[in-house]
């Protein structure tokens, strides 16, 4: 790639703009680091919380923040951290004593090795585990449970789900405490009463940032770490819990699944944004121990503030697991989450937030993106159903009936009456978030959405309507028309899906829908007469859908509220709510009938090649569906032949395939002078049927080309035979692989 050096005012503007954003990023990081330091100091000095500091249950992200950025802290805060066992003598801040021992290892005089793990514990003093040894194996039962739990977690996360094991610390020079071996160290001790456990990051893996346990992959930000678990989980469970741990073992299990996944994450990209790390770690709890449902505790606050950014810091991180739960259930399963973690390695998170890019990259193989998944999750959160109906299967949650919430909080409720204009304004919607407006109306409404401060594409609008049987209909557009008949509830959701702008203030306007249209079945362009040109709107608006009306072809004016695409309202000749080939029947039934025109006409020029070519596949499908005889059918057929450039051949012919030889695809062309039922069969050299690309399909007279995929064929000579009524022709083709 050629490098071009910029000089002059533009280059200076770009430089200062970049410097400005770096300063903003640095200021934001310092603020986060100070808050993390306060939380950690509270945890390690026995103070439960200070004024202005919320109660926390997870120390890991705050410890990691200090590891990475602790050197930027004010000196007085550093001094407090040193008192709490932190060491600032290396590039990364760690928890080490003046003798270079890990602070967590002090006072633990026992250890037990199993698999990749070394468990450090004691039988005496404050940090003692319960010494009961029911099976007499010399290991306390509590430690037996701990070993079994981590064996299960490792087997699921590494062996079954395919993640790389975390990097080891056996490479550390002599004199550096690594727990005494290359095993992954887990310290079991008494810790502050708020916390389940935590992971402490230490060094760049192999001193280079590359995880030695990921063959073929070169990481640049992988970190070593060790873990701390509680010496008892009293107060973290209750047999009366409706969700969450009901036993000490369950509290241990859900903690192990969560914290061990952090050690795995640090082996990929230890600088990845904490919101992604925490949200996926909560998701992992559900994967490994699905029935405990400790994650439900985060849903109440999270769903009460849907306007808060998906990646907002603090306790909101944990509730954002629902985003990855949606991806798991609908966008590729757990493999997609792993792909997100893997793709995150491709960017250097030391220099910016690439978390959303990693998500988009990870979703790419399933045809999705961060924005797509965000919008779909927003809809699913309002649907909140296991069985939302055939039109909304993409918006279900398997455990919806068990969740402690029935959907997100409603931002506004609009009570609408015909003739009203109601405006809803919001100034508190954050990025990557949503707000829900309930619309109570008995009359059809039009809804528009305006971004008051940024580009319109930063926002998206969905309607989520539920009928009286619990089925949901989803519409995505703005402006949009909503017809409330048959629905028990109607919500619209505004989604801040992009961050091109810097805020997402919006105005949503609800007005009465325009007056109903007078639709005559078959006059699809509303020009007052049913003729052959009425087939053109059917092709142009093929598969558009909208509100159903009374179905049928009786020649009468049906009052229909306009669809989102107004001309498509007329193209739905039979009134079933969708434009398709069945609407051609209305042209035939009412051929030649006339009516007085009211409203706009939507005549399509049959000579507008640019427009009609855009819908060529629709017209071809309509043409192939035509059957029968009569003035209407012949006139429609003739018009479509003109549109499609079909000229009626004089004789039957099967052309030589091209290219020939081929691998893997080739084109087979044939001419039909009359309408026929067509079959195309491929045989091998022994006369055995190999494949039937076409079997008993009705074709109108014309010339056709079929692209044939020969991937299943072996190399060599094959024969293809076309049978069309009384016509029969065979040709030879050659496959070369």
N, C-alpha and C positions, 0 to 999 in steps of 0.2 A: 504494500500500500504506500502510495506517495504521501510524504509529509509536507504540508504547506504551512509556512510560518506567516502568522498574521502580525501586521504592524499597524500603528495608528490608533485612532479613537475607539474603533470597534473592539480590538483586542484588549485595550485597557478596560473597557466596560465589562467584557466577559471576565477578565481577571478579578476585578473588584466585586463583581456579582458572585463569583465563586468564593472569594474570600469572605464575603458577607454571609453566605450560607454556611461556610465552615465555622464562622464565629457563632452563628445561631445554634448550630449543631453542638458545638463545644459548650455553650452556655446551658443548653438543655441537658447535656450529659452531666455537667457539674451539679446541677440541681438534683438530678436523679441519684447521683452518687452520694450527696449529702443526706438525702432522705433514706437511702439504703443504709448508710452508716448509722443513722439514728435508730433505725429498726434493729440493726444487728447489736448495737450497744445495749439497747433495752433487753434484748434476748440473752446476752452473755453477762449482764450485771445483775440479773434477777429482778429488774424492774419490768413489770408486765407491759406498760405502755406509758408514754408521755403525752401531755396535752398536744393535740394536733396530729398525733401519730395513731392511725387506726390499728386495731388488733389484727395481726397477721398469723397465718397458719403455715406459711411456707417461707423458709429462710433462703433457699437455694438461689433464687434470682438476685437477692440482695448481697449474698456472699460473693456471687460471681461478679456483680457490679464493682465491689470493692477490689476483687482480684485484678480486674482490668483497669480500673480508673482510680484506685485508692490513693495513688501518689498525687492526685490533683486536689485532694481534700485540704482544708485549712489545718494548720498545725495543731490547734486545740482539739479538733476531732480526731486527728491521727493519734494524739496522746491518749485519748480515751480508748481508741481501738487497741493500742499497744497494751494498755492495762487489761483489756478483755482477751489478750492472747494473740494479737496480730503482729506480724513481722513485716517491716517495710524495707528490708535490706536487699531485696532482689528486685528484678524487673517487675514481677507480679507479686502483689501483696498476698501473703499466706498466713495461715494460723500455725505459728511455730514459736516454741519457747526460745529463750536465750541460748539454750543448749542445742538448738536446731531440731528439737523433737516436735512432732505434730502435737498440738495442744490437746486434740481429742484422744491421743493415746496415753496421756498422763493418768496413772492410777489404774490402768487396765493390765493385769498381770497374766491373763490367760488368753490363749488363742486356739482356734480350731480351723483347720484347712479342709475345704471341700470344693471340688471342681476348680473353678477359676478364683474362688473367694477365700479370703482369710478373715475370719470373724474374731474380733478382739473384744474381750469381756472380762469381768471380774466377779468373784463370789463374795467380796467383802466391801463394806462401806457404802457410801452414797450411791455409787454407780453399779452396785451389785444387781444381778438378775436373780429371779426366784431360783433357789438352789434345788428345788424339788427334782428328783431324778427317778421317775416312776419305773422306767424300764431297766434301771441299773446299768446303763452303758457308760457311766462316767461323765456324761454330758447332761447338763440340766435340761429338763423338758422344754423350757423356754428357748434354749439354743437349738434344740432339735427342731422346733417349729420354725425358727428363723432360717435354719439351713434348708429345710424342706420348702419353705416359701420362696427363697431365692433360687432354688433349683427349678421350681415351677416357672418363675418369672423369666429366668435365663432361657429355659427351654422354649417358652412362647416367643419372646422378643428376638432371640438370636436364631435358634434352630428352626422354628416354624415360620416366623415372619421375615427372616432373611436379613436382619440388620447385622452390621459388623460389631464385634465385641469391642468394648472400650479399650483405648490404648493402655499399655502397662507402664509401670514406673521402675522396672528393673534396671534401666539404663542410667539411673541417677548415680552420680559419683559417690564414692565412699564418704561417709560423714553426713549424708542427707537422709533423713528418715523416710523410708519407703514402706514402712510396716514390716520390714524384715524379709521381704520376698517380692517376686514379681506378681504375686496374686493381687486381685482387686481387694482393697481393704475396706472392711465395714466395721465401724466402732460402735459398740452397744453401750450406752451410758445414759445417765440422767441429764435431760436437757429441759429448757424452759417449758412451762406447762402448756403453752399455746401451740407447740410445734410437733408435727408428726415425725419429722426427720429432716435431714438435709444432705446435700452434696456440696463438697468444697472442692473447687477447681484449684489446680496448683501450677502446672508448668505447660509450656507448649510440648506436645507429644514429640518424643525423640529429640527434643530441643530444636525441632525444625517446624513443628506444626503438622507433621504427617503421621497419621495413625498406621502403625506397623501391621495392624490386623485387617487392613483393607487392601488385599492384593489387586494390583492394576489401577488403583486410585491414588492420586497424590493430593492430600489435603494440605492446606496452608494455615488453618486455624484450629486444628484439633488440640484438645487439652487433656492432660491427665487429671485425675480426680480421685477422691475417696468419699465414703458415705458414712453418715451417722444415723443410727436407729435408736429408738428409745429402749431403756431397760425395762420398761413396762408401759402399757397403753391404757392404764386406768384413767377414766374420764374421757376417753376417745371413742367409747362405744356404749351402747345400752340395749338390752334385750327388748326394750319397748320402742326402739327406733322404727319409724315407718319406712325410712330409707337410710342408708349409711350402715356402718358396722354395728352388728348386734353382739359380737364377741371380740375378745382381745385378738384372736387369730385373724379375724377379718380386718381389724384396724391395722395390724401388721402387714397383711397381704396388700391392701390397697396402697399403703405407703411404699412398700417395696416395688410394686409395679410402676408407680409414679416416679420415684427417685432413681430407680435403676435406668429408666428411660432417659433421664437427664444425663447419666453417665454415657449412655449410647450417643445422645445428641452431641455432647461435647467431643466425642470422637469423630464427628463429621465437621461441625462448624461451631466452635465455642464462642464465636462472636455473633451468632445469629440473634435476632431480636428476641428478647425474653417473652413477649406476648405469644409468639409462635411456639417457643419451647414449652411454656407453661400450658397453653391450650392443648397441645398435642400430648403432653404428659398426662393431663386429666383424661383425655380421650383414651390413652393407653390403659388407664385403670379399668375402663369399661371393656376393653378388649380382653385383658387378662382375667379379670374377675367381674364378669358382667352382672352378677346377681347382687353385688354389694351396693352399688349405686350411691357411693359417697359423693359422686359428682352432682347429684341432685341438689345438694346444699347451695351450690353456686347459682342455681337457675332463678331463684326468687328475685334477687337483686338485679341480675343480668336482664331478665325479661321486664323488670319494672323500669328500665332505662334504655329502651332500644335506640334512642337518639345518641347514645354514647358510642364512640368509635369502637369498632371491632378490636382494634389493636391498642385501646386505651390501657394505661398502666394500672397497677394495683390489683385489687380483687377481681376487677372486670376481666383480667386475663383468663381466669379460671373458667368463668362462665362462657367464654368464647370457644370452649371445647365443642359447643353445639355446632359451630361452623364445620369443624372437622368430622363431627358425627354425621352431618348431612353429606359431606363428601364421601365418607365411608359407605353410607347406605345407598347412594345414588350415582356416584361418579368414579367408579372403579374399585371401590373397596379399600381395604388396608394397604394394598399394593400402591395405590395412588398417594397415600400419606408417606409411605417410604420413598416414593419417587420425589416427592416434595423435599424431603430431608436430603436426599442424594443430590438433587439439582441445586440445592443451596450451596453446595461445595464449589460450584462453578463461578461464584462471585465472591469478592473479597469484602466480607461484612465489616471489616475494620474501618472502612472508609464510607459507609453509608448503610441505609436501610434497604436491603434487597429481599426482605421477607415476602412481599407481595409478588415480586418477580419470580421467586422460587416457587410460590404456589401456582402461578400461571404456567411456569415451565413444567411443573409436575402434573398439571391437569391437561396439558397439551395432547398427550396420547389418547385421551378419552374425549377430545373435541371440546374441551371446556377451558375456562380461564378463571382468574381470581374474581373478576367482575361478574362473570356468568354464575359462578358458584355463590357469590354474595347475594345476587338477586334471587336466586332460587331458594337459598336458605331463608331469606326475608319472607318469601311467600309461604314456605313450609312452616315457619314459626307462627304465622297467623292461622294457617289451616289446622295445625296441631291435631292430626288424626292418623290412625293406623290405616283406615280404609276411606280415603277421601273421594272415591269414585273414579270411574274410568278415565275421565278427562284431567285428573290431577294426581295420577299415581307417582309422578316425579316429586310430589310435595308431601310425602308421608314420613312419619317417624315410627319405627318399630315399637318403641316404648311410650308413644304419645299418651296412651291411656293411663300410664303409671306416673308420668311427670307431675311434679307438684305445682305446675302452672298450666293454664289452659290457653296461653297465648301471651303476646306482649301487651303492655299497657297501651291504652288508646290515647292519642294526643288530643284529639278533638272529636266531638260528635256533632254532625250536621243534621238538623231537623229541617228537611226541605219541603216546601210547598210549591205547587205550580206557579210560575211567574216570578219566583224569588231569584235573587242573585246572592249567593253566599260566598264570602271570601275567607279563607283560612291562611294566616301568615305565620311563618316560623322563623325564628332567629337563633335557635339553639340546636339545630341539627349538625352533628359533627361529621367528619369524613368517614366513609365506610360504615354507615349506620342507616337507620330508618325511622320513620314515624308513620303511625297508622291513624287514619281518619275514618270513623264510622259514618256512613251515609244512610240516614233514615228517610226514605222517600217512597211515595206510591206512584209517582209519575217518572217517566224517563228523564234522565239528566245528561248533560254534557259537562265533562270535567277537563279543565285546562291546567297546566302546570307551568309556572314561570320561575326561572332562576333569577333572583333579584340582584345577585352580585357577581356571578361567575358564568361560565359557558353552560349552555343548556344541556350539553351532553354529560355534564357532571352529575345530572340527576336522571332518575328513571321513575316510571309510574306504573303501578300494577293495580288491578281491581281483583278482589278475592270475594266471590259471591257463593253463598251456601244455600242449597235448596232445602226443602222440608224433609228430604230423605237423607240428609247429611252428605250429599254430593257437592263438590266444589267446581266452579267454573272460574278459570283464570284468564285475565285479559291484560296484555302489556302494550301500552301505547299512550301517547298524549299528543293532541287531545283524544279523549275516549268518550264513547257513548255507553251509558249503562241503562238497561231495561230491567226494572226491579221485579216484574211480574214473575211469580213462582219462587222467589228467593226469601229465605227467612232472615238473612243478614247480608249486608254489602259493606265491605271495607275497601279502602284504597290505601296503598302504601307508597310512600315517597322514599326513594333510596339514593343516598349520596354515593354513587358508584365509582367516581373518578376523583382525582385531586389535581386537575388542571388548574382550577381556581384555588382560592385560599379560604373561602367559606361557602356555606350551602344554604343561605337564606332563600326562602322561596315563598311564592304566593300560589295557592290552589283555589281555583274559582269553580263553583258549581252553579250551573244555570239550567233552565228548562231546555229540553231537547227540541229541535225544530219540529214543526208540525209533521204528522204522518204523510208518507208518500202514497199516491194512488198507483198501485201496481196491477197491471193486466198480464195474466200468465201468457208468456210467449213473446210479448213485445218487450224484449230485453233491452232495447235502446230507447224506449219510451218516445218513439217518434210518431205513434198513432197507427201503425200498421204492422202486422206480423208478416215478415217475409224472410228470404234466405239470409239477409244481412244480420238477422237477430242471432245467428250462430256465433258471430264475432265477439260480442260481449261475454258469451259463455267461455270462449277460449281465453280471452284476456283476463277474466276474473276467476279462472278455474281454481277451485278449492278455497276461494274466499268464503268466509262463514259469518253468520250474524244471527239475529233473532228469528226464530221460526214464526210462521203464520199458519193459518188454516191451510192444510195441504190440499192440492187439487188443481185442475185446469179449467174450472168453470169460468166462462168469459164474463168476468165481473171485476170491478175495481176493489182490490183488497187494500185496506189502510195499514201501512207498515211503517214503523219508525225507521229512519235511515240507519244503515249499518255504518261501521267505522269508515268503510270505503263506500260512499253513497251509491255510485253507479252499480255496484255489485248487488244492491238491494233489488234492482229490476231483473238482473240476470238469473236470480233464483226463481225460475219459472214455476216450479212445483211447490215452493214454499217450505221445503224441509230444512232450511237454514244453512245450506251449503250449495255452492255452484259446482255442478259436475255434468257429466254427459246425460244424466237422466232429465235434465232441464230441456233437452232438445225435443222431448215428447211434447212439451207445451207449444213449441213452434208448429209441430205437425198437427196437433189437435185444433189449434186456433189459426191455422194458415189462412192468410188473406183477410182476417178480421181487422176492423178498425175501431178507433175510439177517439174521443176528443182529448187532446193533449193538455195535461196540467203539470206544471213543474218543468224542470230542465230536461232536455233530451241529451242522450249520450251516444249519438251515432258514431260508429267507428268507420273510418275510411278504408275500404277494402284494398286500396292501392297504396296505403301507408306501409311500405315494405319494412321500414325500420322498426315500427311498432309491432307489426305482426310477426316478424322474425324473432322478436323477444319471447314470443309465446308459441313458437313453432311446435314444441313437444306437446303442448296442450291441444293444439289443433290436430296434430297427428293422432293423438289418443281419441279425440272425438271422431275423426274420420274413420279410424279402425273400428269404432263402435257402431257405425251406421249399418243398419240392416233393413230389409224390406224394400218396397217400391212405392211409387206414388209421386205426385208433383212436388210435394214438400221435400221429400228425401232426395229426389234427383236434383232439385235446385240447390239444396244445402251441399250435396256431394260435389256438384259442379263448382260451387263457390270455394269449397275447401281445396279442391284440386288446384284451383287457380292460386289460392293462398300458399299452398305447399309446393307449387310448381310441379304437380303431378300431371303427366300427359298419358293418356290411355294407350298402351302399346297395341299394336295390331296383331302380334303373335306372341305365344308363350315362349320364354327363353330362360335358361339357366346359364349364367355367365361363369367364366373361369374365375376362381377366387384370386384375390390379390391382397398382399403380395403372395407369391408362390415360388419357391418354398417359403415357409414362415415359421416363426417362433416368438411369442406364443399365440398372437392374434392375427386374424386375416378377415377380409370382408367378402361376403358372398352376396351377389346381386342377382335378382330375378325379375322378370316381367310377367304381369298377368293381364291378359286382354279382357278378362271377365272376373267377377267376384267369385272367389273360391275359398274352400277350406284347405289350408296349407300345412304340410308336414315336411320337416327337413331332418334327415337322419344321416349320421356318420357311421361308417362301417370300417373295420380293419381289413387287411388283405385276405383274411380267411372268411370274410363275410359275416363276422359277428358284429352285432350292434354295439357301438361304443358309447354313443351319446345322441340324444335327440334335442337339439337346440330349439326346435319349433315342433309342436305336436297339436294338430287339429285346431289351428287358429284361423279365424275368419279374416280374410284380407279383401279389401276393395280392389277393383281393377286399378293397376298402376305399376310403377317400378319401385322396388324396395331393396334396401341394402341391410344386411344383417352382419354385425361384427361378431365373429365367432372366436371364443377363447379356447384354444387347443391345449391349454396347460395339462389336462388329464391324459393327453395322447402321448404315446411313445414315439420315438423317431421312426420315420419310414413312410411308406405310401399308405394313404387312406382314401376312401371313396365317400362322396356326399351325394345323396339322392334327394331330389325335391319332388314331392307329389302334390299336385293341385288339381283336385277333381279328376278328370280323365287325362290330365297332363302328367307326364312322368319323364324325368331326365336324371342322368347320372354323370358325375365328373370325378376326376382324380386330383388329389392334392398331396403335397409332400411336406412333412414335418421334419425339421432339422433341429436337434437340441445338442 
